[in-house]
Structure formats: C-alpha cells, structure tokens
C-alpha cells in the first residue's frame, strides 16, 4: 500500500441521503427509547431488583446515549458536503466519543451474554462473581480499556485540515488500517465467538450479525486489501458507498439495545408500567405485581 496522502477524488456525496436517513431514524427513535429505558431501570433499581444485570444494562444504555448525541453533528457534516466546520478539536472529540461508545456497546453486549451463560449453566457457583460490586468494577475496567484502545488508534488525528474531512481518510494511513483490522478482530470476531455458545442468546447474536456484522466484514476486507495493493484509490472508489452505509448501520444498535434488554425484561416492563400509570390514568395495581414478582422470584430480575 502506498503511503500517499493524495486525495482519491471519491464521490463523497453518494452516501449523504442514505446515512442521513439512518442517523435521523436512530436519533429520533433511539433517544426517547433509551431515556425511557433508563427511567425503567431507575425504577427497577429503586425497588431492589436487577442485580448485576442492572449495572451492565445501565452501562450499555449510557454508551448508546453518548453515541446518539453525536449523530446530529454527523448529519450536519453530511449535509455540508463532508466538510467539518467545527475545527480539529471538535472533530477529534466527537469522533473519539463515537468510536469509544460503539465498541463499549460491543463489549457490554458480550458481558451480558457471558453473564447469562453463567446464570444458566452455573447458577450457584457463579453467585460470587455475579454481584453488583463485581459488575461495577468490570464496568469501570471496560470503559478504561476502551478509552485507551481507541485513543491509540484515532490519534494523532482523524481530521484532514485541507479537505475538512472528519473521521475519513482516502486513502487511509497504515497506522489507521492496522487499528481498524484490530477492531474487526477484538470488536467483532471475538465477541461473536462468546455469544454463540448457547442458542438461548440468539437475540444478542442477531445484534452482532445484523448491526455490527456488515461494517466489520466489509471493513475487514477493505483494510486488509489496502495493505496488500499498491494503488488503493480504485478499491476505495469501488467500496466507498457500501462501506459507508455499513458504517451507518452500527448506529442502529441504539434502537435494538433498549428493545431487547429492557422491554423484553419482565420486571423492567412492570416497573416502567407502574411509573407511567399515573400519567396514563390507569389506576395503581402495577406496584403490587412488581413487589410480588420480586419476592416470589428473587432471581427473575436477572433474566433478560
């Protein structure tokens, strides 16, 4: 691969319509869904339910929210013909936040899958590690390692001052290509291996395959190929639109996470219904159902 920094003269405007629709859908639906889910988790935590799963899902939703908050800026960037008007520091910060939260979501999905495996296969012997304290420590470790991992790949800069491109390089540098190959292995292939261990976790597998799969597979092909060829611009032109749309699909995990992990969780649904009952004017019968559920089935709040 050539180290040339010359522009490949790609048709950058071809991804504007598709990515704008994807980001607008993710933001307009994902933001209220995640906020509502956080409210349901808050109510569940107040009632004493949730356990370590509550901590993991809370971290997952927080990563979704941070990712969602970057989407309006990306929409403006696309509508401005791929020209970032806010300067280098803002580009580096927003790009960093976006990538950190994409891969934090991947890691927390994997942790939730492993936690469910332990709860199903070793329900008694795993109680010592399936605690809120362990989950909190693990959450801090995940955020720290993800911050450091993305910092090493995205710096010294993801901003092209001449063309005002943010988080886009055509052709990419060798350093960035190696970083992206590492993200394919550590952020997709390894997590896929852990979530496929039990068929009961098929929902998590669907998230990986449908949302993260296209981006990492197309990206893996792109970055490995760029390391092996001398003229990268032809490849960049042929794969540009496909890669960019697959890149945009990763933002849809912000829609699926609250649907799968909150609205399909029995106790979380009951708590959410109870908290919304006064607003909907449907009486006050839900609190009794939740309290009985938590007393009769102390481990039920862990099931997702």
Helices and strands as residue ranges (DSSP letters): G 12-15, H 16-46, H 51-79, H 88-121, H 132-154, E 159-160, E 165-166, H 174-184, I 185-189, H 190-195, G 199-201, H 202-206, I 207-213, H 214-228, H 232-249, G 250-252, H 253-261, H 266-280, H 286-296, G 300-302
